[in-house]
Amino acid sequence: MNGGLSCDGDSVALTAATQPSIEEILLGGLPGLPEVAMHWPLLDFQCGPDQGPDNVIEWWHRADRGELEPFILAVEGSVPDESIKSDGYWTGFGNNPDTGQPMTANKWLDRLAPKAWAVLAVGTCAAYGGIHAMAGNPTGAMGVPDYLGWGWKSKAGIPIVCVPGCPVQPDNLSRDHPVHALPRRRPRARDRTRRRTSPQVVVRGDGARGL
């Protein structure tokens, strides 16, 4: 999710990862790694938040409805304090279909973090608040652990995975991504072509499916 306060530099950095590369993760180049679908706008030029042949925000609503299991929620950018202003929004990430109003990064975290197999805070802004958390910033920005709580754990019992950096070092992110901790695939020799259920990795809210 890049709906927080972010420059998207961490997403751009990930494209330079080599150990492993994003292609190896998505195309099954690592032995035993589950099939992965990534929802990420940087690699899907056909999609936008509410338009295009694949409405990406709908994938986020599907995760909220419990239709993507298991999924990993990756957050890029710091989280603002939406309670310290009289009107408007610090962030917006798609719209609420019931109200037509913007869905804030806070609202997505409130809805999806309890349902996620793991939560990943990508980059210094998401991990610790970054430059937006400086004194005097009117947004009251904070990191994901500050927002959810430093003792927070996912429903799988996994603490928030923080991979700081400005931008994040790409190999650190691709190597330390919690997708590597998902149950490993152990195919039998006769069963290697069997199609398996794909864990859905919701990386950014207006991103691509199935890459």
N, C-alpha and C positions, 0 to 999 in steps of 0.2 A: 504494500500500500504506500503510494507516494502522496497521500492526501495530507500529510503533516506539513510542517514548515521545513522545506527542503529545496535544494538546487538540483536534485536528481543526479548529482555527481556520483553517488554510490552505484546507481543503476548503470551509468556509463562505464564505471570502473569494472563492473562484473564482466563486461564483454571482453576484457583483456585477460581473464583468468585462463590459466593453462594447466593447473595441477589440482583438480581436474578442470577442464574447460566446461563452459555451459553446454556446449554441444555434446560432450561425453555424458553429462548428467541427463540431458533431455532425450538423447538417442539411444540410451541403454549401453553406453560404452564401458561402464564399470560393472564387473562381475557381481551378480547378486543384488544390484540396486533395483528397487521397485520401479515400475513405469511411472513417469512423472509428467504431469501436465502443468504448465506454467502460465499464469495469467499476468501479462506484463506488456505494457504498451510499447516499450522500446523495440520489441521484436515483432510487433504486429501493427503494420501501418494501415490495415483495413479497419481497425476498430477505434472507436472513441468511447467516452463515458456513456453516451446514450444514443449512439448512432453506429452505422456500419453494419456489415453482414453478420457480425457477431457482437451482440450487445454485451459488453464486458461487465458492466455493473450488475447485470442479471446473474452472473456467476457469483458475485458477492452476496446477492440476495438468496441464491440457492444455498450458499454456505450457511447463511443465517437461518434458513429453514431446515437445516440438517440434511441437505441432499448431497453434500460433498464430504464424504468420510473415508479416510481421515484427510485433513488438510493442515498445512502449516501456514500460519499468518506471519508474513514478513513486513516489517514497518520501516519505512525510510522517512526521516525527518522528525523533528521534535513535535511534541504534543502541546498545543496551546491550552490555556485556561479559559474555556468559553464562558465561565461564570462571572468574569470580572468586567464585563461591558454591558451597556444598557440595551443594545440592539445589534443586529447584524451577526456576522460569523467571522471568525479568524480563518477557518478552513471550510472547504466544501469538496465533497467527493461523490459525485453523482447526486441524484435526488431521491427523496423518500417517495415511493409510488403512492402512498396513502395521502400525503399532504402536498406533494409537489415542491417541498422546500429542500434546500441542500442538506445532505447528510454530512455531518462534520466527522473529522478523523476521530474525535472522542466518541461519537456515537458508534462508529464502526468498531472501535476497540471494545466498547461496552458490550456490543452484541456478539462479536466474533471471538474475542479472547477466551471466554469460558467454553467455547465449542471447539477451539483449535487443539490439535494434537501437540503443537509446540508454537511458541511465539518467538520470532527472531527480530531483534533490534539492529538494523543495519546502519552502520556509520555512527560518528560521534554525536550527531544531533539526536538520533533515535535512542542511542545508548545513554547519553548523559545530558541532553538538552542543547549542547553545542553553543554556537555564538548567539543563538536566539535566547539563551537563558541568561545572558548578561544582565546585570543590574540596569534598570531603566527601560528595558524592553517592555512595551505595553501589553504584549501577548501573554505574559506569565508562562513562557514556554518551559517545558521540562522534558526529560527523557521518558521512554516507555516504562522503565522500572519505577520512576517517580510517580507515574500516573497509576499503574496497576498495583504498585507496592513491591518493595525489594524482596519480600519473602514470597511473592506470588509464584504459584506453580500451575502448569496446565493440567488438564484432566488426565493426562498421561503421567503426571508427577514430575514434569520437566520444568526447571526454572527458566526464566527468560534468558535466551541466548543472545548475549551482547557481542557484536563484532565491531568495535569502534574503528575510527580512521576518518580522515577528511581529505580526500575520499577514502573509503575502506580499501585496504590492500586486497586486490581481487582474489588472489589465491587463498587468502585467509577466509574470505567469505565462501568461496566454492568448496573449500575443504572442510570448514567448520559448520556448514549448513546442516541443520538437524535432519534433513532428508536422509543423511547417511546413517541416522540412528533408527530409521524405520525398520520394521522386521525385514530381514534379508530374504531374497528370493532363492529358493533351493530347488531348482527344477530337476526332475529325473531325466535320464537320457532320452526316454521315449516321449517326453512331455514338454520339450523345450519350446515348442511352437504354440503351446496353449495360451490363449489370451487370458490375462489376469486383470483384476480390478485395479485401476490406476489411482494411487493417492493423488489428490488434487492439491497442488502447491499454489496457494493464492499469494502471489508475490506483490502485485500491485493491482489496484482496483480497476484501472481502466486498461488493463493489459490483454495479452493474447491467450487463447486457449490452445491447448494441445500441441504446441510447437514441435 
